[in-house]
Amino acid sequence: MNRGRLFQLLRVAVSVGLILLILRTISLYDRVSCVDGTVLVGEVEKVGPAAVTVRLAGGEVRSVPLEAVARDPRTGGLGVRSGLLPILRQVDLRVAAGVSLAFGVAYLLVALRWQLLLGAQGIGFRLVPLLRLVFIGLLFNNVMPGSLGGDVVKAYYVVKRTPQKAAAVLTIFLDRVLGLLGLATLCLLGTLTNLSDPRFRILFLELTALVVLVVAGASVFLNRRLRRFLHVEGILRRLPFRRTVAELDRALLIYRDHGDVVALGFVLSLGVHLVVVAVNWVLGRSLGLEATLGQYFSLVPVALAVATLPISIAGWGVGEWAYAVLFSRLSPSNWTPAMALSVLFRVSTVVVWTILGAVFLIRGERPTRAQLERELAEEKELLSEPAGAGARQPDAGAREGGAVPGGPLAPATEDQLRSGPQPSPRGPTDPEGAGD
């Protein structure tokens, strides 16, 4: 068994293990603990001023006087513990459907951000084909097993359109960086409303340090005077695989003259995560989660960042645990509702749009697993070519001007392929591109 398959098996084991551990910490149904030691399992219909009314699993309705209900040792409140299924049944399906449709705005902003980054490199794409690729990438990230993630699939399609392989791959990496920077910034702003809590103060300091380091690092790398002072070019020439490093460096430096593109990409990232937090807030309110809007802005980005760690399949198990741990710090009663929020958020915003990605993949040109593995190997080869090796020539599809007929990408023109890394003729902020 190779290391790749072993790693995937470990990820599956982590997901399954965490999900089983989570199920041990929650109850599927409401539980009412009584003073005499009995526990009633069912669905709590009402907590009144004099009694708790619970419908048992067999259909019997029982009313328990408040003085007969035990106290929760963690909170001091009534020993009434919410179950996962009753919490999920509180959700209005119309609200969930509306949230799912509204979340399409976030994916649209992601596609627009990627279009801007490609345009600055002279790689022209219309918005709709890129949006299709975003959904196809979502499909591979969340459904397809193995190491062929969404970024590899997007790279496969884009590289078929242009001979600028290094630049195209770099845009996918920068797209991720801008997304994470927007996530950290929004979380930082959210903590400002909770600085009276010492736990949020620590989070604020950590996020501030992270943002400052990223901005300082980018400034050093892109500033001409600082590059000369620190002899950045000389350092890069001494690195292994310096030809590949030089190609990536040239592609990255193009953004030095396109500060407006980077700034707008960052604003779009903030917009994406504003939609994410707003959707979590709406769903959390319907689940009865005890948290303010400012606390959502502080905790949801952290939970999502933890869920992106590549230690489980599509973050399942890790994300639910992160939601529960973070929100239960606000109130112990949030443990089960927070897990329900994580599951509901995934189903309503990811699973639904993943189905659309499957439709686009089926209707368009479908790469085989061998083609995707070859693309992944070529990306690794790009990072391991010795100095002086010739640049890899684009494949026949790229030389002829684009993707295989019938695929999700429109063919490129010969002028686009000959023009090199010049700004896209549509312009990165052309409103016509946003209206495709």
KOLZAPA-579045 format. One record per residue (C-alpha): residue number from 1; z, y, x; residue in one letter. Coordinates in steps of 0.5 Angstrom, whole numbers, plus 2048, in hexadecimal, padded with zeros to 3 digits. Example, Ala and Ser with C-alpha at 12.3 -4.5 7.8 and 13.67 -1.06 7.14 Angstrom:
REM KOLZAPA-579045
+-----+-----+-------+------+-----+
!   n !  up ! north ! east ! res !
+-----+-----+-------+------+-----+
!   1 ! 810 !   7F7 !  819 !   A !
!   2 ! 80E !   7FE !  81B !   S !
+-----+-----+-------+------+-----+
//
This chain:
REM KOLZAPA-579045
+-----+-----+-------+------+-----+
!   n !  up ! north ! east ! res !
+-----+-----+-------+------+-----+
!   1 ! 800 !   800 !  800 !   M !
!   2 ! 7FE !   807 !  803 !   N !
!   3 ! 803 !   80D !  803 !   R !
!   4 ! 7FF !   810 !  7FE !   G !
!   5 ! 800 !   80B !  7F9 !   R !
!   6 ! 807 !   80A !  7FB !   L !
!   7 ! 809 !   811 !  7FA !   F !
!   8 ! 806 !   811 !  7F3 !   Q !
!   9 ! 80A !   80B !  7F1 !   L !
!  10 ! 810 !   80F !  7F4 !   L !
!  11 ! 80E !   815 !  7EF !   R !
!  12 ! 80E !   810 !  7E9 !   V !
!  13 ! 815 !   80D !  7EB !   A !
!  14 ! 818 !   814 !  7EC !   V !
!  15 ! 815 !   816 !  7E5 !   S !
!  16 ! 817 !   810 !  7E2 !   V !
!  17 ! 81E !   810 !  7E5 !   G !
!  18 ! 81F !   817 !  7E3 !   L !
!  19 ! 81D !   816 !  7DC !   I !
!  20 ! 822 !   810 !  7DB !   L !
!  21 ! 827 !   814 !  7DE !   L !
!  22 ! 826 !   81A !  7D9 !   I !
!  23 ! 826 !   815 !  7D3 !   L !
!  24 ! 82D !   813 !  7D6 !   R !
!  25 ! 830 !   81A !  7D5 !   T !
!  26 ! 82D !   81C !  7CE !   I !
!  27 ! 82D !   819 !  7C8 !   S !
!  28 ! 827 !   818 !  7C3 !   L !
!  29 ! 82B !   819 !  7BD !   Y !
!  30 ! 831 !   81E !  7BB !   D !
!  31 ! 838 !   81C !  7BD !   R !
!  32 ! 83E !   81E !  7BA !   V !
!  33 ! 845 !   81C !  7BD !   S !
!  34 ! 84B !   81B !  7B9 !   C !
!  35 ! 852 !   81C !  7BB !   V !
!  36 ! 854 !   814 !  7B9 !   D !
!  37 ! 84E !   812 !  7BE !   G !
!  38 ! 849 !   811 !  7BA !   T !
!  39 ! 842 !   813 !  7BB !   V !
!  40 ! 83D !   815 !  7B6 !   L !
!  41 ! 836 !   814 !  7B8 !   V !
!  42 ! 830 !   817 !  7B3 !   G !
!  43 ! 82E !   81E !  7B2 !   E !
!  44 ! 832 !   824 !  7B1 !   V !
!  45 ! 830 !   828 !  7AA !   E !
!  46 ! 836 !   82D !  7AA !   K !
!  47 ! 83B !   830 !  7AE !   V !
!  48 ! 83F !   833 !  7A9 !   G !
!  49 ! 846 !   837 !  7A9 !   P !
!  50 ! 84A !   831 !  7A6 !   A !
!  51 ! 846 !   82B !  7A8 !   A !
!  52 ! 840 !   828 !  7AC !   V !
!  53 ! 83B !   825 !  7A8 !   T !
!  54 ! 837 !   81F !  7AB !   V !
!  55 ! 831 !   81A !  7A9 !   R !
!  56 ! 833 !   814 !  7AC !   L !
!  57 ! 82D !   80F !  7AF !   A !
!  58 ! 82D !   80B !  7A9 !   G !
!  59 ! 82C !   811 !  7A4 !   G !
!  60 ! 834 !   812 !  7A2 !   E !
!  61 ! 836 !   819 !  7A2 !   V !
!  62 ! 83D !   81A !  7A4 !   R !
!  63 ! 841 !   820 !  7A4 !   S !
!  64 ! 847 !   821 !  7AA !   V !
!  65 ! 84C !   826 !  7A9 !   P !
!  66 ! 84C !   82B !  7AF !   L !
!  67 ! 853 !   829 !  7B1 !   E !
!  68 ! 851 !   821 !  7B2 !   A !
!  69 ! 84C !   823 !  7B7 !   V !
!  70 ! 84D !   823 !  7BE !   A !
!  71 ! 84D !   828 !  7C3 !   R !
!  72 ! 848 !   828 !  7C8 !   D !
!  73 ! 84B !   829 !  7CF !   P !
!  74 ! 846 !   82C !  7D3 !   R !
!  75 ! 845 !   832 !  7CE !   T !
!  76 ! 84B !   832 !  7C9 !   G !
!  77 ! 847 !   832 !  7C3 !   G !
!  78 ! 846 !   82D !  7BE !   L !
!  79 ! 844 !   826 !  7C1 !   G !
!  80 ! 83D !   826 !  7BD !   V !
!  81 ! 838 !   824 !  7C2 !   R !
!  82 ! 830 !   826 !  7C1 !   S !
!  83 ! 82B !   820 !  7C1 !   G !
!  84 ! 824 !   821 !  7C4 !   L !
!  85 ! 820 !   81E !  7BE !   L !
!  86 ! 824 !   823 !  7B9 !   P !
!  87 ! 823 !   829 !  7BE !   I !
!  88 ! 81C !   827 !  7BE !   L !
!  89 ! 81B !   827 !  7B6 !   R !
!  90 ! 81E !   82E !  7B6 !   Q !
!  91 ! 817 !   831 !  7B9 !   V !
!  92 ! 812 !   833 !  7B4 !   D !
!  93 ! 80B !   830 !  7B5 !   L !
!  94 ! 808 !   836 !  7B4 !   R !
!  95 ! 80C !   83A !  7B9 !   V !
!  96 ! 80A !   834 !  7BE !   A !
!  97 ! 803 !   835 !  7BC !   A !
!  98 ! 803 !   83C !  7BD !   G !
!  99 ! 806 !   83C !  7C4 !   V !
! 100 ! 801 !   837 !  7C6 !   S !
! 101 ! 7FB !   83B !  7C4 !   L !
! 102 ! 7FE !   841 !  7C7 !   A !
! 103 ! 7FF !   83E !  7CE !   F !
! 104 ! 7F8 !   83E !  7CE !   G !
! 105 ! 7F8 !   845 !  7D1 !   V !
! 106 ! 7FC !   843 !  7D7 !   A !
! 107 ! 7F7 !   83E !  7D9 !   Y !
! 108 ! 7F1 !   843 !  7D8 !   L !
! 109 ! 7F5 !   848 !  7DC !   L !
! 110 ! 7F5 !   842 !  7E2 !   V !
! 111 ! 7EE !   841 !  7E1 !   A !
! 112 ! 7ED !   849 !  7E2 !   L !
! 113 ! 7F1 !   849 !  7E8 !   R !
! 114 ! 7ED !   844 !  7EB !   W !
! 115 ! 7E7 !   847 !  7E9 !   Q !
! 116 ! 7E9 !   84E !  7ED !   L !
! 117 ! 7EB !   84A !  7F3 !   L !
! 118 ! 7E4 !   846 !  7F3 !   L !
! 119 ! 7E1 !   84D !  7F2 !   G !
! 120 ! 7E4 !   850 !  7F8 !   A !
! 121 ! 7E1 !   84A !  7FC !   Q !
! 122 ! 7DA !   84B !  7F9 !   G !
! 123 ! 7DA !   845 !  7F5 !   I !
! 124 ! 7D8 !   847 !  7EE !   G !
! 125 ! 7DB !   843 !  7E8 !   F !
! 126 ! 7DB !   845 !  7E1 !   R !
! 127 ! 7E1 !   844 !  7DE !   L !
! 128 ! 7E0 !   83F !  7D9 !   V !
! 129 ! 7DE !   83A !  7DE !   P !
! 130 ! 7E4 !   83B !  7E2 !   L !
! 131 ! 7E9 !   83B !  7DC !   L !
! 132 ! 7E6 !   834 !  7DB !   R !
! 133 ! 7E8 !   832 !  7E2 !   L !
! 134 ! 7EF !   834 !  7E0 !   V !
! 135 ! 7EF !   830 !  7DB !   F !
! 136 ! 7EC !   82A !  7DF !   I !
! 137 ! 7F1 !   82B !  7E4 !   G !
! 138 ! 7F7 !   82B !  7DF !   L !
! 139 ! 7F4 !   824 !  7DD !   L !
! 140 ! 7F5 !   821 !  7E4 !   F !
! 141 ! 7FB !   825 !  7E5 !   N !
! 142 ! 7FF !   822 !  7DF !   N !
! 143 ! 7FB !   81B !  7DD !   V !
! 144 ! 7F7 !   818 !  7E3 !   M !
! 145 ! 7FB !   814 !  7E8 !   P !
! 146 ! 7FA !   814 !  7EF !   G !
! 147 ! 7FA !   81A !  7F4 !   S !
! 148 ! 7F4 !   81D !  7F1 !   L !
! 149 ! 7F7 !   823 !  7EE !   G !
! 150 ! 7F4 !   829 !  7EB !   G !
! 151 ! 7F3 !   82D !  7F1 !   D !
! 152 ! 7EE !   827 !  7F4 !   V !
! 153 ! 7EA !   827 !  7EE !   V !
! 154 ! 7E9 !   82E !  7ED !   K !
! 155 ! 7E7 !   82E !  7F5 !   A !
! 156 ! 7E2 !   829 !  7F3 !   Y !
! 157 ! 7DE !   82D !  7EE !   Y !
! 158 ! 7DF !   834 !  7F2 !   V !
! 159 ! 7DC !   831 !  7F8 !   V !
! 160 ! 7D6 !   82E !  7F5 !   K !
! 161 ! 7D5 !   835 !  7F3 !   R !
! 162 ! 7D5 !   839 !  7FA !   T !
! 163 ! 7D4 !   837 !  801 !   P !
! 164 ! 7DB !   83B !  802 !   Q !
! 165 ! 7DF !   835 !  802 !   K !
! 166 ! 7E5 !   839 !  806 !   A !
! 167 ! 7E5 !   83F !  802 !   A !
! 168 ! 7E5 !   83B !  7FB !   A !
! 169 ! 7EB !   837 !  7FD !   V !
! 170 ! 7EE !   83D !  800 !   L !
! 171 ! 7EE !   840 !  7F9 !   T !
! 172 ! 7F1 !   83A !  7F5 !   I !
! 173 ! 7F7 !   83A !  7FA !   F !
! 174 ! 7F8 !   842 !  7F9 !   L !
! 175 ! 7F7 !   841 !  7F2 !   D !
! 176 ! 7FE !   83D !  7F3 !   R !
! 177 ! 801 !   842 !  7F7 !   V !
! 178 ! 800 !   847 !  7F2 !   L !
! 179 ! 802 !   843 !  7ED !   G !
! 180 ! 809 !   841 !  7F0 !   L !
! 181 ! 80A !   849 !  7F3 !   L !
! 182 ! 809 !   84B !  7EC !   G !
! 183 ! 80E !   846 !  7E9 !   L !
! 184 ! 813 !   848 !  7EF !   A !
! 185 ! 812 !   84F !  7ED !   T !
! 186 ! 813 !   84E !  7E5 !   L !
! 187 ! 819 !   84A !  7E7 !   C !
! 188 ! 81C !   84F !  7EB !   L !
! 189 ! 81B !   855 !  7E6 !   L !
! 190 ! 81E !   850 !  7E1 !   G !
! 191 ! 825 !   850 !  7E5 !   T !
! 192 ! 825 !   857 !  7E5 !   L !
! 193 ! 828 !   857 !  7DE !   T !
! 194 ! 82D !   851 !  7E0 !   N !
! 195 ! 830 !   854 !  7E6 !   L !
! 196 ! 837 !   854 !  7E3 !   S !
! 197 ! 837 !   84D !  7E4 !   D !
! 198 ! 839 !   84B !  7EB !   P !
! 199 ! 834 !   845 !  7EB !   R !
! 200 ! 82E !   849 !  7E9 !   F !
! 201 ! 830 !   84E !  7EF !   R !
! 202 ! 82F !   848 !  7F4 !   I !
! 203 ! 828 !   847 !  7F0 !   L !
! 204 ! 826 !   84E !  7F1 !   F !
! 205 ! 828 !   84E !  7F8 !   L !
! 206 ! 824 !   848 !  7FA !   E !
! 207 ! 81E !   84A !  7F6 !   L !
! 208 ! 81E !   851 !  7F9 !   T !
! 209 ! 81E !   84E !  800 !   A !
! 210 ! 818 !   849 !  7FE !   L !
! 211 ! 814 !   84F !  7FB !   V !
! 212 ! 815 !   853 !  801 !   V !
! 213 ! 813 !   84D !  806 !   L !
! 214 ! 80D !   84C !  802 !   V !
! 215 ! 80B !   853 !  802 !   V !
! 216 ! 80D !   855 !  809 !   A !
! 217 ! 809 !   84E !  80C !   G !
! 218 ! 803 !   851 !  808 !   A !
! 219 ! 803 !   858 !  80B !   S !
! 220 ! 804 !   855 !  812 !   V !
! 221 ! 7FE !   850 !  811 !   F !
! 222 ! 7F9 !   855 !  80E !   L !
! 223 ! 7FB !   85C !  811 !   N !
! 224 ! 7F6 !   85E !  817 !   R !
! 225 ! 7FB !   861 !  81B !   R !
! 226 ! 800 !   85C !  81A !   L !
! 227 ! 7FB !   856 !  81C !   R !
! 228 ! 7F9 !   85A !  822 !   R !
! 229 ! 801 !   85B !  824 !   F !
! 230 ! 803 !   854 !  823 !   L !
! 231 ! 7FC !   851 !  826 !   H !
! 232 ! 7FB !   84D !  820 !   V !
! 233 ! 7F4 !   84C !  822 !   E !
! 234 ! 7F6 !   849 !  828 !   G !
! 235 ! 7FB !   844 !  825 !   I !
! 236 ! 7F6 !   842 !  820 !   L !
! 237 ! 7F1 !   840 !  826 !   R !
! 238 ! 7F6 !   83C !  829 !   R !
! 239 ! 7F8 !   838 !  823 !   L !
! 240 ! 7F5 !   831 !  822 !   P !
! 241 ! 7EF !   830 !  81D !   F !
! 242 ! 7ED !   838 !  81F !   R !
! 243 ! 7E6 !   838 !  81C !   R !
! 244 ! 7E9 !   836 !  815 !   T !
! 245 ! 7EF !   83B !  816 !   V !
! 246 ! 7EA !   840 !  818 !   A !
! 247 ! 7E6 !   83F !  811 !   E !
! 248 ! 7EC !   83F !  80D !   L !
! 249 ! 7EE !   845 !  811 !   D !
! 250 ! 7E8 !   849 !  810 !   R !
! 251 ! 7E8 !   847 !  808 !   A !
! 252 ! 7EF !   849 !  807 !   L !
! 253 ! 7EE !   850 !  80B !   L !
! 254 ! 7E8 !   852 !  806 !   I !
! 255 ! 7EE !   853 !  801 !   Y !
! 256 ! 7F1 !   859 !  806 !   R !
! 257 ! 7EB !   85D !  803 !   D !
! 258 ! 7EC !   85A !  7FC !   H !
! 259 ! 7F3 !   85D !  7FB !   G !
! 260 ! 7F1 !   85E !  7F4 !   D !
! 261 ! 7EF !   857 !  7F2 !   V !
! 262 ! 7F6 !   854 !  7F5 !   V !
! 263 ! 7FA !   85A !  7F1 !   A !
! 264 ! 7F6 !   858 !  7EB !   L !
! 265 ! 7F7 !   850 !  7EC !   G !
! 266 ! 7FF !   852 !  7ED !   F !
! 267 ! 7FF !   855 !  7E7 !   V !
! 268 ! 7FB !   850 !  7E3 !   L !
! 269 ! 801 !   84B !  7E6 !   S !
! 270 ! 806 !   84F !  7E3 !   L !
! 271 ! 802 !   84F !  7DC !   G !
! 272 ! 802 !   847 !  7DD !   V !
! 273 ! 809 !   846 !  7DE !   H !
! 274 ! 80B !   84B !  7D8 !   L !
! 275 ! 807 !   847 !  7D4 !   V !
! 276 ! 80B !   841 !  7D6 !   V !
! 277 ! 812 !   844 !  7D5 !   V !
! 278 ! 810 !   847 !  7CF !   A !
! 279 ! 80E !   840 !  7CC !   V !
! 280 ! 814 !   83D !  7CF !   N !
! 281 ! 818 !   842 !  7CB !   W !
! 282 ! 815 !   841 !  7C5 !   V !
! 283 ! 816 !   83A !  7C5 !   L !
! 284 ! 81D !   83A !  7C8 !   G !
! 285 ! 81F !   83E !  7C2 !   R !
! 286 ! 81C !   839 !  7BD !   S !
! 287 ! 821 !   834 !  7C1 !   L !
! 288 ! 827 !   838 !  7C0 !   G !
! 289 ! 828 !   839 !  7C8 !   L !
! 290 ! 82D !   83E !  7CA !   E !
! 291 ! 82A !   843 !  7CF !   A !
! 292 ! 827 !   84A !  7CF !   T !
! 293 ! 820 !   84C !  7D0 !   L !
! 294 ! 822 !   84F !  7D7 !   G !
! 295 ! 825 !   848 !  7D9 !   Q !
! 296 ! 81F !   845 !  7D7 !   Y !
! 297 ! 81B !   849 !  7DC !   F !
! 298 ! 820 !   847 !  7E1 !   S !
! 299 ! 821 !   840 !  7E0 !   L !
! 300 ! 81A !   83D !  7DD !   V !
! 301 ! 816 !   83F !  7E3 !   P !
! 302 ! 81B !   83C !  7E8 !   V !
! 303 ! 81B !   835 !  7E3 !   A !
! 304 ! 813 !   835 !  7E4 !   L !
! 305 ! 813 !   836 !  7EB !   A !
! 306 ! 818 !   830 !  7EC !   V !
! 307 ! 813 !   82C !  7E7 !   A !
! 308 ! 80D !   82E !  7EC !   T !
! 309 ! 810 !   82A !  7F2 !   L !
! 310 ! 80C !   824 !  7F3 !   P !
! 311 ! 811 !   81F !  7F2 !   I !
! 312 ! 810 !   81C !  7EB !   S !
! 313 ! 80A !   81B !  7E7 !   I !
! 314 ! 808 !   822 !  7E4 !   A !
! 315 ! 80F !   824 !  7E5 !   G !
! 316 ! 811 !   820 !  7DF !   W !
! 317 ! 819 !   81E !  7E0 !   G !
! 318 ! 81A !   824 !  7E5 !   V !
! 319 ! 818 !   829 !  7E0 !   G !
! 320 ! 81C !   827 !  7DB !   E !
! 321 ! 822 !   826 !  7E0 !   W !
! 322 ! 821 !   82D !  7E2 !   A !
! 323 ! 821 !   830 !  7DC !   Y !
! 324 ! 827 !   82D !  7DA !   A !
! 325 ! 82B !   82E !  7E0 !   V !
! 326 ! 829 !   836 !  7E0 !   L !
! 327 ! 82A !   837 !  7D8 !   F !
! 328 ! 831 !   833 !  7D8 !   S !
! 329 ! 834 !   838 !  7DD !   R !
! 330 ! 833 !   83D !  7D7 !   L !
! 331 ! 837 !   838 !  7D2 !   S !
! 332 ! 838 !   831 !  7D3 !   P !
! 333 ! 835 !   830 !  7CC !   S !
! 334 ! 82E !   832 !  7CF !   N !
! 335 ! 82D !   82B !  7D2 !   W !
! 336 ! 82A !   828 !  7CD !   T !
! 337 ! 826 !   82E !  7CA !   P !
! 338 ! 823 !   82F !  7D1 !   A !
! 339 ! 821 !   829 !  7D2 !   M !
! 340 ! 81D !   829 !  7CB !   A !
! 341 ! 81A !   830 !  7CD !   L !
! 342 ! 817 !   82D !  7D3 !   S !
! 343 ! 814 !   827 !  7CF !   V !
! 344 ! 812 !   82C !  7CA !   L !
! 345 ! 80F !   831 !  7CF !   F !
! 346 ! 80B !   82B !  7D2 !   R !
! 347 ! 808 !   828 !  7CC !   V !
! 348 ! 806 !   82F !  7C9 !   S !
! 349 ! 803 !   832 !  7CF !   T !
! 350 ! 801 !   82D !  7D4 !   V !
! 351 ! 7FF !   826 !  7D0 !   V !
! 352 ! 7FB !   82A !  7CA !   V !
! 353 ! 7F7 !   82E !  7CF !   W !
! 354 ! 7F6 !   828 !  7D4 !   T !
! 355 ! 7F3 !   824 !  7CE !   I !
! 356 ! 7EE !   82A !  7CF !   L !
! 357 ! 7ED !   829 !  7D6 !   G !
! 358 ! 7EB !   821 !  7D4 !   A !
! 359 ! 7E6 !   824 !  7D0 !   V !
! 360 ! 7E3 !   828 !  7D5 !   F !
! 361 ! 7E3 !   823 !  7DA !   L !
! 362 ! 7E0 !   81E !  7D5 !   I !
! 363 ! 7DA !   823 !  7D3 !   R !
! 364 ! 7D8 !   825 !  7DA !   G !
! 365 ! 7D7 !   822 !  7E1 !   E !
! 366 ! 7DC !   81D !  7E3 !   R !
! 367 ! 7DE !   81C !  7EA !   P !
! 368 ! 7E0 !   815 !  7EC !   T !
! 369 ! 7E6 !   813 !  7EF !   R !
! 370 ! 7E2 !   812 !  7F5 !   A !
! 371 ! 7DF !   819 !  7F5 !   Q !
! 372 ! 7E6 !   81C !  7F4 !   L !
! 373 ! 7E9 !   818 !  7FA !   E !
! 374 ! 7E3 !   81A !  7FE !   R !
! 375 ! 7E5 !   821 !  7FD !   E !
! 376 ! 7EC !   820 !  7FE !   L !
! 377 ! 7EA !   81D !  805 !   A !
! 378 ! 7E5 !   823 !  807 !   E !
! 379 ! 7EA !   828 !  805 !   E !
! 380 ! 7EF !   824 !  80A !   K !
! 381 ! 7E9 !   823 !  80F !   E !
! 382 ! 7E8 !   82B !  80F !   L !
! 383 ! 7EF !   82C !  811 !   L !
! 384 ! 7EE !   827 !  817 !   S !
! 385 ! 7E7 !   828 !  81A !   E !
! 386 ! 7E8 !   82A !  821 !   P !
! 387 ! 7E6 !   831 !  824 !   A !
! 388 ! 7DE !   832 !  824 !   G !
! 389 ! 7DD !   82D !  81F !   A !
! 390 ! 7D7 !   82F !  81B !   G !
! 391 ! 7D8 !   831 !  813 !   A !
! 392 ! 7D7 !   82C !  80E !   R !
! 393 ! 7D1 !   82D !  80A !   Q !
! 394 ! 7D1 !   82E !  803 !   P !
! 395 ! 7CF !   828 !  7FF !   D !
! 396 ! 7C8 !   827 !  7FC !   A !
! 397 ! 7CB !   82A !  7F5 !   G !
! 398 ! 7CE !   830 !  7F9 !   A !
! 399 ! 7C7 !   831 !  7FD !   R !
! 400 ! 7C3 !   831 !  7F6 !   E !
! 401 ! 7C8 !   836 !  7F3 !   G !
! 402 ! 7CE !   833 !  7EF !   G !
! 403 ! 7D1 !   82D !  7EC !   A !
! 404 ! 7CE !   827 !  7E9 !   V !
! 405 ! 7CA !   829 !  7E3 !   P !
! 406 ! 7CE !   828 !  7DD !   G !
! 407 ! 7D4 !   829 !  7E0 !   G !
! 408 ! 7D9 !   82F !  7DE !   P !
! 409 ! 7D6 !   834 !  7E3 !   L !
! 410 ! 7D0 !   838 !  7E3 !   A !
! 411 ! 7CB !   837 !  7E9 !   P !
! 412 ! 7CC !   83D !  7EE !   A !
! 413 ! 7C6 !   841 !  7F0 !   T !
! 414 ! 7C2 !   841 !  7F7 !   E !
! 415 ! 7C4 !   848 !  7F8 !   D !
! 416 ! 7CB !   846 !  7F7 !   Q !
! 417 ! 7CB !   841 !  7FC !   L !
! 418 ! 7C8 !   845 !  801 !   R !
! 419 ! 7CC !   84B !  800 !   S !
! 420 ! 7D2 !   849 !  803 !   G !
! 421 ! 7D9 !   84B !  802 !   P !
! 422 ! 7D7 !   852 !  7FF !   Q !
! 423 ! 7DA !   854 !  7F8 !   P !
! 424 ! 7D8 !   851 !  7F2 !   S !
! 425 ! 7D3 !   855 !  7EE !   P !
! 426 ! 7D7 !   855 !  7E8 !   R !
! 427 ! 7DC !   858 !  7EC !   G !
! 428 ! 7E4 !   855 !  7EB !   P !
! 429 ! 7E6 !   85A !  7E6 !   T !
! 430 ! 7DF !   85A !  7E2 !   D !
! 431 ! 7E1 !   85A !  7DA !   P !
! 432 ! 7DB !   856 !  7D9 !   E !
! 433 ! 7DE !   850 !  7DD !   G !
! 434 ! 7E5 !   850 !  7D9 !   A !
! 435 ! 7E1 !   850 !  7D3 !   G !
! 436 ! 7DD !   849 !  7D4 !   D !
+-----+-----+-------+------+-----+
//
